[in-house]
Amino acid sequence: MDDYLIGVLSNIGVISFVALSSYLLLLTGEISFGQQAFFAIGAYAAGIATALWGWPLSLALCGGAAAGAAAALLIAMPTLRLHGLYFSIATLACAEMIRILFELFRYQIVVDGALVGPNGSDGFREIRYVFENDIGAFEFMLVIYAMLAATLACFAALERSRLGVALRMIGSDDVLAASHGVAVAHCKIMAAGVAGAIAGIGGGLYAHMTTYIEPRIFDIMLGVHSLAYGLIGGLGTALGPVLGVVLDVGVLESIRWLAGYRMIVFGGLVALLLIVRPRGLFDETTVYRLNRIWRSTIAPKRENR
């Protein structure tokens, strides 16, 4: 497998985390333009943990997830009192505020005779954990996909749980959900915290994959794309946002003659799907039909073997 393909696949895996973060909030009916902020917090927290404090990668990623979750909960408590467009604008404002704070954030210490750490708008260089521990690009890609698979398994379990049903009820009609005894506010805050943790894990992986991060990477366009991935791939399953990432990063970005027109094609695809399939390619109806086909045809054949 060549380096270019490994890079594309690794990028797909990392961006899938922030896409899944937005997807979880979409399940509750909330449109967030701010998940890139928790992606950034996870990236900086995990990078600081390994490059400055000497933590192992696993512990640093846990720290990034915790930082992302804490920030998401802090922002969710006031903003989830808002609804619709007001909530979306509030999340966008909070994300931009966090990005600007990172442009002002400086925390550097001497490591092996050189200053290492975040340096405001100049970015955060020398996140060299993978090089110092002889982790190759292919091996790190396997780490990314192992964590992505674990995250998708958690989503699959969530979909089959009472909490998953409650989240979808809230997304359909929060007033009706409340009348059936669902704690709407608590469920939304919990979803926001978990979404922040997922984005934080992705950010930590991204920082160690690229070894360099800067505030402008985490701008509004990352938030818009992460939201669009769920709308393209579908809201019927957690595989939907991943499919959206594959279509954008894996297909549109990888076709070189489309490089100058990628955003035009991507925007047109989003607009077309919002008209034709407003819940995405893998919407709830499609997932239900696929499950019926599986149970009626494929599953019995496997049992008879």
C-alpha positions in Angstrom: 0.0 0.0 0.0 1.6 3.3 -1.1 2.0 6.4 1.1 -0.7 8.4 -0.8 -3.4 5.8 -0.3 -2.4 5.4 3.4 -2.7 9.2 3.8 -6.1 9.3 2.2 -7.4 6.4 4.2 -6.0 7.8 7.5 -7.6 11.2 6.7 -11.0 9.5 6.1 -10.7 7.7 9.4 -9.9 10.8 11.4 -12.5 13.1 9.8 -15.1 10.3 10.5 -14.8 11.1 14.2 -15.9 14.7 13.8 -18.6 13.6 11.4 -20.0 11.1 13.9 -19.8 13.9 16.5 -22.2 16.0 14.4 -24.3 13.0 13.6 -25.0 12.3 17.3 -26.4 15.8 17.8 -28.4 15.5 14.5 -30.2 12.5 16.1 -31.5 14.8 18.8 -32.7 17.3 16.1 -30.0 19.9 16.8 -27.8 21.3 14.0 -24.3 22.2 15.4 -21.8 24.2 13.4 -19.3 24.0 16.3 -18.0 20.4 16.5 -14.7 21.4 15.0 -14.0 23.3 18.3 -13.9 20.0 20.3 -11.9 18.5 17.5 -9.4 21.3 18.1 -9.5 21.0 21.9 -8.8 17.2 21.6 -5.9 17.9 19.2 -4.2 20.4 21.4 -4.8 18.5 24.6 -3.5 15.2 23.2 -0.5 16.9 21.5 0.5 18.7 24.7 0.1 15.5 26.7 2.6 13.6 24.5 5.0 16.3 23.3 5.3 18.3 26.5 4.3 16.0 29.3 5.6 12.7 28.0 2.3 10.8 28.3 1.7 7.6 26.3 -0.6 7.9 23.3 -3.5 6.0 24.8 -3.6 8.2 27.9 -3.2 11.3 25.8 -6.2 10.3 23.6 -8.2 9.8 26.7 -7.2 13.2 27.9 -8.2 14.7 24.6 -11.6 13.0 24.8 -12.1 14.2 28.3 -11.2 17.8 27.4 -13.5 17.7 24.4 -16.4 16.3 26.5 -15.8 18.9 29.3 -15.8 21.8 26.8 -18.9 20.4 25.1 -20.8 20.1 28.4 -19.8 23.6 29.4 -21.1 25.0 26.1 -24.2 22.7 26.0 -25.6 23.8 29.3 -26.5 27.4 28.1 -26.8 26.8 24.3 -29.2 23.9 24.5 -31.8 26.2 26.0 -31.9 27.6 22.5 -33.6 25.9 19.5 -33.2 25.7 15.8 -31.3 28.5 14.1 -30.5 30.2 17.4 -28.7 27.0 18.6 -26.8 26.7 15.4 -25.6 30.3 15.5 -24.6 29.9 19.1 -22.5 26.9 18.4 -20.8 28.7 15.5 -20.0 31.6 17.7 -18.6 29.4 20.4 -16.4 27.5 17.9 -15.0 30.7 16.5 -14.3 32.0 20.0 -12.4 28.9 20.8 -10.4 29.1 17.5 -9.5 32.7 18.3 -8.4 31.7 21.8 -6.1 29.1 20.3 -4.6 31.9 18.2 -3.7 33.6 21.5 -2.7 30.5 23.4 1.0 30.0 24.0 2.4 27.3 26.2 6.0 26.2 25.4 8.7 24.4 27.3 12.2 23.3 26.5 12.3 19.7 25.2 15.7 18.3 24.1 17.1 21.8 23.9 14.3 23.3 21.8 11.1 25.1 22.6 8.1 22.9 22.0 4.4 23.6 22.4 1.5 25.8 21.1 2.7 29.2 19.8 -0.5 31.1 19.0 -1.2 31.6 15.4 2.1 30.0 14.4 0.7 26.7 15.4 1.9 23.7 17.4 4.8 21.8 15.8 7.0 18.9 16.8 4.2 16.5 17.9 6.6 13.6 17.2 5.2 10.8 19.3 4.8 8.4 16.3 8.4 9.0 15.1 9.9 8.7 18.5 8.1 5.4 19.0 8.8 4.0 15.5 5.1 3.9 14.6 4.8 3.8 10.8 2.1 5.4 8.8 0.4 2.1 8.1 0.5 1.1 11.8 -1.0 4.4 12.8 -3.7 4.0 10.2 -4.6 0.7 11.9 -4.8 2.5 15.2 -7.2 5.0 13.7 -9.5 2.4 12.3 -9.4 0.2 15.4 -10.7 3.2 17.4 -13.2 4.1 14.6 -14.5 0.5 14.7 -14.9 0.6 18.5 -16.8 3.9 18.2 -19.1 2.5 15.5 -19.7 -0.6 17.7 -20.7 1.7 20.5 -23.1 3.5 18.1 -24.6 0.1 17.1 -25.2 -0.7 20.8 -26.7 2.7 21.3 -29.1 2.3 18.4 -30.5 -0.9 20.1 -30.8 0.7 23.6 -33.6 2.7 25.2 -31.3 5.7 25.2 -30.9 5.5 21.4 -34.7 5.3 21.0 -35.1 8.3 23.3 -32.6 10.3 21.3 -34.5 9.6 18.0 -37.8 10.5 19.7 -36.3 13.8 20.8 -35.1 14.4 17.3 -38.6 13.7 15.9 -40.6 15.7 18.4 -39.1 16.8 21.7 -42.4 17.9 23.2 -44.0 14.5 22.4 -40.9 12.8 23.8 -41.2 14.8 27.0 -44.9 13.8 27.3 -43.7 10.1 27.2 -41.4 10.7 30.2 -38.2 11.3 28.3 -35.8 13.7 30.2 -35.2 15.8 27.1 -32.7 18.3 28.6 -30.6 15.6 30.3 -30.5 13.4 27.1 -29.4 16.4 25.0 -26.7 17.4 27.4 -25.5 13.8 27.6 -25.4 13.6 23.8 -23.5 16.9 23.6 -20.9 15.6 26.0 -20.4 12.3 24.2 -20.3 14.1 20.9 -17.5 16.3 22.3 -15.6 13.3 23.5 -15.8 11.6 20.0 -14.6 14.8 18.3 -11.8 15.1 20.9 -10.6 11.5 20.1 -10.5 12.4 16.4 -8.6 15.6 17.1 -6.0 13.7 19.2 -5.5 11.2 16.3 -5.3 14.1 13.8 -2.6 15.9 15.8 -0.4 12.8 15.9 -1.1 11.9 12.3 0.0 15.3 10.9 2.5 16.2 13.7 1.5 19.9 13.2 -1.7 21.8 14.0 -2.7 25.4 13.8 -5.9 27.2 14.7 -7.0 28.0 11.1 -7.3 24.3 10.4 -10.3 24.2 12.7 -12.4 26.8 10.9 -16.1 27.0 10.1 -15.6 24.9 6.9 -14.6 21.9 8.9 -17.8 22.3 11.0 -20.0 22.7 7.8 -18.4 19.6 6.2 -18.8 17.5 9.4 -22.5 18.4 9.4 -22.9 17.7 5.7 -21.4 14.3 5.9 -24.3 13.0 8.0 -26.8 14.7 5.6 -25.2 13.0 2.6 -24.5 9.6 4.0 -27.8 9.3 5.9 -29.2 9.6 9.5 -30.5 6.1 9.7 -27.2 4.6 10.9 -23.8 5.7 12.1 -22.3 4.3 8.9 -24.1 7.2 7.1 -21.6 9.9 8.2 -18.7 7.6 7.4 -20.1 7.1 3.9 -20.3 10.9 3.5 -16.7 11.2 4.5 -15.7 8.5 2.0 -17.6 10.2 -0.8 -16.0 13.6 -0.1 -12.5 12.8 1.0 -12.1 9.4 -0.6 -13.7 10.1 -3.9 -13.9 13.9 -4.7 -10.5 14.8 -3.1 -8.7 11.8 -4.6 -9.8 12.4 -8.2 -7.1 14.9 -9.1 -8.8 16.5 -12.1 -11.7 17.4 -9.7 -9.3 19.2 -7.3 -10.3 22.7 -8.5 -14.0 21.9 -8.5 -14.3 19.8 -5.4 -16.2 22.3 -3.4 -18.6 23.0 -6.3 -19.3 19.3 -6.7 -19.6 18.7 -3.0 -22.0 21.7 -2.6 -24.1 20.5 -5.5 -24.2 17.0 -4.1 -25.5 18.3 -0.7 -28.1 20.5 -2.3 -29.3 17.6 -4.6 -29.6 15.1 -1.7 -31.4 17.6 0.5 -34.1 17.8 -2.2 -34.2 14.2 -3.3 -33.3 12.4 0.0 -33.5 14.9 2.9 -32.4 12.3 5.4 -29.5 11.1 3.3 -28.6 8.0 1.4 -28.9 5.6 4.4 -32.1 7.1 5.9 -34.2 5.3 8.5 -36.5 3.8 5.8 -33.5 2.4 3.8 -31.9 0.9 6.9 -35.2 -0.7 7.9 -35.6 -2.3 4.5 -32.0 -3.5 4.5 -32.5 -5.1 8.0 -35.7 -6.8 6.7 -33.8 -8.2 3.7 -31.0 -9.4 6.0 -33.4 -11.2 8.4 -35.6 -12.8 5.7 -32.9 -14.0 3.3 -29.3 -13.8 4.4 -29.6 -14.6 8.1 -31.6 -17.9 7.6 -29.1 -19.1 5.1 -26.2 -18.6 7.5 -28.1 -20.4 10.3 -28.7 -23.4 8.0 -25.0 -24.0 7.3 
